[in-house]
Amino acid sequence: MKTYKRVLSIAGSDSGGGAGIQADLKSISACGCFAMTAITAVTAQNTLGVKAIEPLPVQVIEAQIRACLDDIGADTVKIGMLHSVEVIRTITRVLADYPIKHIVVDPVMVATSGDLLVQKEAIIVLQKELFPLATLITPNIYEIEILSGKKIQTQEDLYLAIPALKKVGARNVLLKAGHLECEEITDVLIDCTNDQEYRYPSKKIDTPNTHGTGCSLSSAITAYLAHDLPLEQAVATALQYLHGAIETAAEYRIGHGHGAIHHFYQWWE
């Protein structure tokens, strides 16, 4: 009997469909896995920004996770927007009850629009209690600045932040360079346990359609880890997928701000 590679996403909902749970569902499915969700918060959001956030009760979040894992199970788990200390601690406690091979944490703190999406005290708890459980965390430039305390404006600035990121409590950290204003960017995977680095250079695509890139990348990595790829290969394959999704989406226009990427570019004509 055949079975699926199963991925659970724990994150916030994006009403505009470009980021959050909606992007996770699309990316996980496009990368060949069965996607499940546990919604942590509902946002009123579109290509122009976040209009409102309504957190879900922690008991509802816990019930969603247990409903999925008690019956279907999961090979890997992706965690996105966790807005409060109570939510972080609930998820950490619940996941300890299940045999999950890999947990990928996208520490969603700031939206592409610049909106702060989490309580400030939650950032400290993320570092101390959730990061140590994760196979990988995937901060973007804004989140690297928060975690490192350094301003990141150039590729060299990102490299200079690496020593600080090695101390945030995670086993592996992917420093995402996508928000840098330069033609060539390099994402950096840090293996904090073995003190190794893997660099992934690429040409930046000039397009406004970048909404949900972080969510989509972390979900793709989680999917490829479910397929049992080694971490550095899962990251490389996910970056290749994301690059194609951004490149294809550049030909489209949706909304009046940062449009979504084309998650299913490999399947649509």
NORURKA-V631722 format. One record per helix or strand of 2 or more residues. SS is the DSSP state (@ for helix, = for strand). FROM is the first residue (numbers start at 0). TO is the last residue. If there is no record, write none. Layout:
# NORURKA-V631722
SS|FROM|TO / SS|FROM|TO
This chain:
# NORURKA-V631722
=|5|13 / @|19|29 / =|33|45 / =|48|54 / @|57|70 / =|75|78 / @|84|94 / =|101|104 / @|119|132 / =|135|136 / @|140|147 / @|154|159 / @|161|164 / =|171|174 / =|183|190 / =|195|202 / @|212|225 / @|230|248
